[in-house]
Amino acid sequence: MLQVCKKLDVGFRAHVKSHKTIELACLQVGETGPANFIVSTLIEAEHLADLVLRWQGSGREASILYGIPVPQSAIPRLISLAHKLLPRTLNVIVDNLEAFAKLQTAFSTVADEIGVFIKIDTGYHRAGITTSSANFAKLVEAVTSASKGTFFQGFYSHYGHSYGGSSEDDAATGLIEELIGLETACAALPTDYAGTKPILTVGATPTATAAQNMLFSSSPRVQEFHDILARLQTKYAVELHAGVYPLLDCQQIATHARPSSSPASECFQPLSKDSIAIRMLLEVTSIYTERSKPEALVSAGSLALGRDPCKSYPGWGVVTPDLANARNKVFDETGDGTGWIVGRISQEHGVLSWEGDKDECKQFEVGDKVMVWPNHACVAGAGFGWYLVVDSEEGDGETVVDVWCRWRGW
């Protein structure tokens, strides 16, 4: 991701909500260059604060963006965090004129200014204001004219519906539509605006990782992307943001946002199940050979795996090769669809179901352990306090070499 951003001459802002660890946060921003982060909870920002201050002390650019419209109850903690950090280190998002007025009143007592991004709805319809809203120009005017406690940073878009895409072109389209949407937003800036160079920050893992394709793909949208990017870079600082890409999951693989294989390059990692970094260890507690298709009960349900479905197959997880290959094929929805998946879930239990030809199935035994790739890494990780870390480039790739603690709470 960092290599791609460097080649495209765009900034990068690392989202930490998916993994919630110091270790992966450090890997996301590398050892040099800017270290800018997005968080979804204040506990994430509070855990990052000392790291950001340490980097700033050595002369490295670093900042934190609280990436959701601010809950009013969070304001005291934000002010406390702003006092701890250096001026213009903490940033927030707004998409509502009334909410900004309340923030401005609260932050007027903060000597260390807090940056404000205006969130633009570019089609996801979760949060954000549309540029066609009657209140949009008023919000831009209010934020850009604020003189105490806050300062305007730029426009922010999250293309969350890119998870529904199914091709490289879909992901590229999302990335281009975000850039065009924020370019439209910039038209509302006052003609006499003379503040900091506005930042246009766009992304979601499918669209941000589609930026890799812009260096390799033969899609006709590639040139369109480069033309738009070049036009924006003359006036604005363009930035990508993404979060789940260091982990990946079944949902991300299903987007086919970039190829599953490609010629070797420092700027490309294939989007395939082999690249999923998060696995969950489950135990087989019962077996059911008499059912219409082989099934087995495992010790994890919706509280561990989450309830999010995946559009590419009818399950909540796929049994991985590490322990499955010794007895069974690994399920591949793009192949013959044969193998074990988590076919049903309840609160604390899941049911492994065999898909495909029963003659190819070797049933599990009670007490077996299985590894599963989850559908949604962000949700699946939330039920656990740590990662047991293995190094796929060392030995058998299954030896635990470290333990990374996850941040818990909000």
N, C-alpha and C positions, 0 to 999 in steps of 0.2 A: 504493500500500500504506500509506504513512504517513498519507495523508488519510483512508482508510477506518478505520485504527486510531484516529485522532483522533476521528472521528465516533462510533465505537463505545465510546470511552473505554477502550481496552485498550492494553497495551504492545506493542512490536514488537521482536523480536530477529532481526537479519539474519544469515542463514547465508552464509558466503563460500566454501564448498567448491566451488560450481559454477564460479565465475569466477576466484577466487584472485588478485585484484588490489586494490591500494590505491584506485584510481580508482572502481571500482564499489562498493567497501565504503563510500566516502564518500557516493556517490549514494544508497545504500540507507538510510542513516540521516539524510540531509538535513543542513542547516546548523545547525539548532537542535534542542533536545530531547534525550532520552536517546540514547546511541550504544552499544547493547548488541549483541554479536556472538556467533555460534556458529561453531566451527571443527571440522573433522574430522581435522586433522593438527596436530601441534605447530608445524610450520614456518609454518602460517597464523597461529597465535597469536603466534609470535615476530615475524612481519612486522607484525602489528597493534599490538604493544606500544608502540612509540614514538608512534604516532598516538593511542592511548588515553591515554597519559600526557600528551600535549600538550593534549588536550581536557579532561582532569581538571584540569590546571593552570590552565585558563581558567574553571573552575567547572562544566563540563559533566559530567553523569553518563555513565559509560562503563564497560563490563565485557566480559569474554571468558568464554565457556563452552566447555570442551573437550567436545564433544558425543558422545563414545562412552565406554562403560565403560573405565576407565583400564587400559592395559597396564602391568604391573608395571615393565617396562623403561623406561617413560616417566616414572616418578616423579622421577628426578634432574633431568630437564629441566623438569618442572612446578615443582619446588621452586626451581630457578634462576629461572624466570619469575616465580614468586610473589615472590621477593626483589626483582626489578626493578620490579614493579608496586606500586601503592599497596595497602594492606590491603583485603581484601574486594573485590578487582577480578577475581581469577581464580576460576572455578568449574569443578567437575567433575561427572560423572555416575556413579552407582553403581546396580547392580541385584542385588547379591549380598552377603550378609552377610560371608562370608569375605574377599571383595575389600575391603570397607569396613574390616574389622579391620586388614588390611595397610596400607591408606591411612592410617588413623588413627595407626598406629604410626609410619609414615614422616613424616606431616605434624605430628606432635607436636613436632617440633623447629622448626617454622615459626612464627615470632612473628606474621607477617602471615597472618591466617586465610584459608582457602580455602573457598568456598561449595560445598555439596553439593546436587545435585538427585537425587532418586530417580526412576529411569526406570520408567515403568509400561507394561506390554504391554497396549495397548488393541485388540489383534487382529492386529498385523503379524507377530508371532512371530519377529522377528529378534533384538532385544535387549529387555530389560525384564523386570520381575517382575510377575506377575499379582496382583491384590488378593486372589485366592482362595488364593494360595500359603500354605502353613503357615509359611513364613519371612518373609512380608511384614510382619506386625506387629512381629516381632523386628528387622527391618531398620529400620523407622521408629523404633522405640524407640532403637536404637543410634545412629542419625544425629542424632535430635533431642536426645539426652542427652549427646552429645559436648561436652566442655568445653574442649578445647585443640586448636589447629591447624585445625579445621574448624567450620563452622556450617551448619545446615540452611537451605536456600533455598526448596525447594518440590518440586513434582512435574512431571515432563517426559513428554510423549508425542510420538511421531513416527508419524503415520498413513500410513506408506509405501505401504500397499496401496490408498490412494486413487488411485494411478496407474491402477488397473484399472477405475475408474469410467467411466461413459459419459454422465452427465447432471448438470445443476445439482443435482437432488435427491440424486444419489449423493454429490456433494461436500458438500452441506449435511448429509446424514446422517453422513458421516465426522466433520465438525466437531462436530456435536452429540454423537456417541458419545464423542469424545475428552473433551469437557467433562464429560460424565456419568461417564466412567471416572475422571477425576481428582477429581471430587467424591466418588466412592466411596472413593478413596484417602485423602482428607482425614479420613474417618471413623476412620482408624487413628491419627490424631494423639493424643498423650496429652491427657487432659482438663486437665492443668495446664500445657500447652505455653504458653510466654510469650515465645517468640523473635520474630524478625522476621516480618512478615506473609507467609505462604506465597505463593509465585508458582506459578501454574498455567500452564505454557507448552505450547501445543498447536500442531500444524501439520504441514505438508508443503505443497508449492506448491498442489496442487488444493484442499485444504481451507482453507488460508489465503486463497487468492484467492477462494474461495467466499464469504468474508466480504463481498466487494463485492456479491454477490447479496442479502445481507441488508439492503441499503439500497434495492434496486430490485425484487427478484423478488416475484412474486405467489404463490410456492410456499407451501403451508400450513405448511411447516417453518420459515418465517421467524419467525413469532410464537413458535413453540416455542423457537427459538434465543434470541430476545430475553428470553424468560421465564427460561431457564436462566442466561443471562449475567447478568441483573439479580440473580438469587438468589446467584450466586457472588461477584459484586462487592461484596456486603455484608460478606464475610469475607476474601476473597482478592484478590490482584492477578492478573488474567488477562492473558495475553500470547500473541500469535501469533508463530510463527517460520516462515520459508520461505527457500529459497535459489536455486532455478533460475529463479524468476519474472522477473528482469531480462533473462534470455537467451531463455527459452522454447525449445521444440524440438518435434519431431513427436509425441513421447509426450504432452507437455502438451496440445497441441491436441486429441489424440484423447480426452482425458478429458471434453471439453465441459463443464468445471466452471463456466464462465460463458458468456454469450451471445457469438456472434461479431460481433454488432453491437448497438448500443444508442444511445438518445438521448445527445447529448453531455453529459458531466458531468466535473467535476474528479476525481471518485472512481471513474471507470470507464475501463478500457481493454479493448477487445474481445479475446477469445481467438481469434485467427485466425493463419493462416500469415503474413499481412502484418506481424504483430507479433513474429515470430521475429527476434531480433537477431543471432544467430550464423550465419554462413555459411562454408562451406569452399570454397576455390578448388582445383579439380582440373583436370588436363590430360588430354585425350583422346590416348591413345597408339596405339590401333588401332581399326578398325571392322570390323563383320561383317554385311554386307548380305545374305549368303546364308542366314543362319539363319532359323528359323521366324518369329521376330519380330526387328526391327532391334535390334542391340546394339552397344556400344562399350566398349572397355577404358579405364579411367581409373587415374590414379596414386595411388590411395588405397584401402586395404583395412581390415581389422579393427583394425589398429594406429592408424589415423587416425580411423575412423568409430565404432569400438566394435562389439561383437557384439550389442548389445541390439536385439531386434525391436520393432516397434510393432504394437499390436493392430488398428490401423485399415487397414493395407495391408501387402502382402507384400514389404517392402524395408527398406533401411538408410539411406535418404536420398531427398529429393525435389529434383530440379533446379529452381532458383528462377526467378522471372520475369525477373530483370535481364538475363540473357543468353539465356534460353530463349525468351522471347516473340518475339524477332526471327525465330525459325525454327519454333517449336512451341508447342502448348498446354502449360500448366502442369498437372501431374497433380493431380487433386482427387478423393480417394476418396469424397467425399460427392456428387460430380457424376457425370459419365459415365466417370470413371476413365481418362482419356486423357492421356498425357504420359510424360515420362522419369522413371524412378526408378533408384536403385541397387538392382538386382534380385538381385545375388549379390556376395559378398565372399570374398576369401582374405586372407592376411596383409598383403600390400603392394599388392594390386590389387583393384579393384572392377569390376563389369560393369554399365554402364548398360543398362537394357532399356526398350524402348518398349511401353507398355501401351495397348491400345485399337486403333482402326482404323489399319491400316498406311498407308492412303491419306492420312492426315493427318500422317504423319511426314516430316520432312525430316532426313536423316541428318547427323550431325556429320562433321567432317573431322579428320584427324590434326593435332594441334597446337592444336585449339580449347580454350578454357578454359571451364569451367562452374562455376557456384556451386551448392552443395548445402546444403539444410537437413538437419542430422543428426537421428537419432532421439533421442539422449540427449546433451544439451549438456555435462553434467558429464564424461562419459567421452570424448566427442569432443575436448574442449578439452585433455585431459591429455597429448596427444601433442605439444603445441606450447608454445613459450616466450613467445609474445606474441600480442596482437591488433592487427591493422591496423584503426584506428577510422575510420569514415566518419560523416558527419552527414547524416541523411536530410532535414533541414530546410534544408540549404545546397546550392545549385547542383544538380548532377545526383544528389547523394546517393551518388556512387561515388568521390569524391576522398578519399584518405587524409589525415586531418587530425591524427592523433596515433598513437602506438604505446604500448600498455599492456603491460608485462611481467607475465607470470604467475609465481607462486611455484612452484617445483619441489621435489619431495622430500617427506619425511614428518617 
